[in-house]
Amino acid sequence: IPYTVAPVADPGRITGSVTFTGNPPGDTSIVVPADQNGCGKPLTVQLLSRTNGKVANAVVWLTDVRSGRPLSSDRRFELTNDDCAWDPQLQTALTGGTLNVVNDDPLVERAYATDVSTGDTVAVAPFTDEGQVIPYDRLLRSPAVLEFSVESRPMSRAWVVVMDQPYFAVTDSHGQFTMEGVPPGVHHVRAWHPMLGIADGTVTVAADGTATVDLQFR
């Protein structure tokens, strides 16, 4: 169902956290020496960051809201490869936008975009020049989770989570998030993290109220 903009009577807000206290399914930090593949400096890939069990950089969204407040007017997003590392490592984007993939490395190489749900390679960025910008608009046609990797250091990855509605957030360094302008009612809320997968929950938002939810990865 396409998302539509509509007035929200007595909107509320959701605050919450995302938690994981178990043992992660793989290495949470990968260190690469500076001299590998000519990338210029040591690289630490931090795949899972937690503070007292609270998970940073998890994307949280409402799965059941298909009308409500307007979407952000921002339709241009950027992902940069510098010294074979991606910045930012995780971000959200909106459908209908353009993702500028920027290369700040002097190396000639290729970057790949993979649809996480299918495993298919959906785009290849041929990096040939330092300062090169490759705009991709078709990548953001529909909701998806896209994983980016670079040929010289495939362990360095970034994720772009594409949304077609405005009710989403990314947890901060303390695993906290907030959503504003939420229609009152019972909502299904979901969190996704590249190492931990999906955590689901429900939350009841009262008119003009603030609801709190803690989503837990198992």
N, C-alpha and C positions, 0 to 999 in steps of 0.2 A: 504494500500500500504506500503510495507516495506521501511524503510528509507535507502537511499544509500548515500555513501560518493562521492562527486563530486566536481570538482573545481568551485569556486565562482568568477566570474569576477567582479572586482570593488566592493567588499562587502561594505556595510554600517553598521551603528549601530543604535540601537533604545534606547533612554532614555525616561523615563516617570515616572509617579506616579499613585498610586491607591488611590481613595478618597471615603470616606463615611461620610456624614455630618448629616445623619438622626438619628432616635432613633433605637438602636439595637433591634433585635427580642427577646432577652433574657438577662439573667445576664451576664455581661462581666467579672466579677471577683467573684470567689467562694472561700470563706475562710473556711477551715476545721480545727477544734481544734486538738491539738497535741495528745490527748489521744484517738482519735477515731481509732478503729481497730488496735491499737498498732503500728502505723507507726512512732512514735518517735519524730515528730516535727510538728509545724503548717504548713499547706499547703495552698498557695494561687494559684489558677488556674486562670491565666489571659487569657481569651478567645478572647479578642479584645483590641488591643493596637493602639491608634491613636495619632498623633501630628498635631494639627491644621487641623484635618479632614483627614490627610493622614494615610493610613492603613499599619501597619507593618505586616510582615509574611503573605503576600498574594503571591500565586504562579502565575506567569504570563508566558504565552507561546504563540507561533505562532501555529495555528491549521492547516495551509495549506502548510507548507514547508516539503517536503518529500525527499529532497536531499540537500546536502551542506557540510558544514565543518564537520570534524571528531568529533565523540563523545569523551568525556573524557575517559581516560583509567581506571579511578577509577571504580571498580566493587565491592567494599566491603563497606558496610554501617553499621552504628551502632545505636541502640536505647537502652537506659539504663533506668531501673527502680530503683530509689533510694529514700528511705523513701516514697514509694508509689507515687512518682512523676516521670514523664517522661522527659528525656533529650536526644535530643532536642524535643521541643513540635511539631515542624513542620520541615520537611526536604524533599528534593527531592532525588530520586534514579533513576538509569537507569536499563532498562530491561536487563536480562542476568546476573545481579549481585546477591550478597548474602547479606541478612540483618541479622546481628548478634544482637539478642535480649539478653541484658545483665541484670542480676538480681543482684543488690547490697543490697537487703533486706534479713534479716534472716527469714522472714515469709514464710510459706508454703502456696502458693496460685496459682491462675491461671491468666494468661493474655490472652486477646482475640484480634484477628485481624478481623476486619469487612470490607467488601467491601462496601464503602459508596454508590455506585450506585445501589446496589441490596439489601443491608441490610443483606447479608449472612455472617455468621461466616466462615472465610476461613482458620483460624489457631488458635490453642490453645497452649500456652506456659506453661507447668507445672513447675512453680518455686518451687524448693525444697531446694536449697542451695544458700548461699550468694557467689557471685562471679561466679555463673553459667552463661554460654554462650550457647545460643541455635541458631545455624545458620539455616536460612531459605533461600533457593535458589528458590524454586518453587513459592514463593509469588511474585517474581519479574519477572515472565515470560512474562507479558503483561502490557500495560499501565493501571493504576488504581489509585484510591485514597483509601488508607487503613487507617482505624481508629483503634488505639490501646487503650484498657482500661485494668485496673487491678481489680481483684475481690474485694480487700479490700477497694478501693476507686474508684468506677466507674466514679465519676465526673472528675477524673484526666485522661485526654485523650491526645493522640499524633496522628499526621497524617504523613503518608509517601506518597508522590505523585510520582508515578512511570512513567517515561517518556521513549519513545523509540527514541527520537531525541534531538539534543543539544540546540535548540532555546527556552530556558526557563530561568527564573530568579525568585528570591524571594525578595520581597521588604524589604528594610532595616528599621531601627527604625523610619526613617522619611518618609516612604512610597515610596521611590524611587527605581528604578531598571534600569539596563542596559543590553542590549544584543549586542554581537559583531558578526562580520562576517556574517551579514544578507544579503541574496541575494537581489539585487535591485528589486523593484516592489511594488505592493499593497498587503498587508498582513492582514489577520484576526488575531487579538490578543485577548486573553482571560485571565481574572484573576479569581482566585478561592480563597475563604477564608472559613474556616470551619463554621463560624457563618453567613456569609453574602451571600454565594452562588457564583453566576457567574456574571461577568460583561464582556461585549463584546465591541469591537471597531475595527476600521480599521486604518492602518497607511501606508503611502507611503514612501518608502525608495529610495532615489536617489543613483546613483552610487557614491561610495566614500563619501556619505553624512551621516548626522546624522538627524534622524527623532525623533520627540517628540510626545508622546501620553499621555493623561490622561484618565484613565479608572475610571468610577464612578459606585459604587454600589448604587442601589436605595432602 
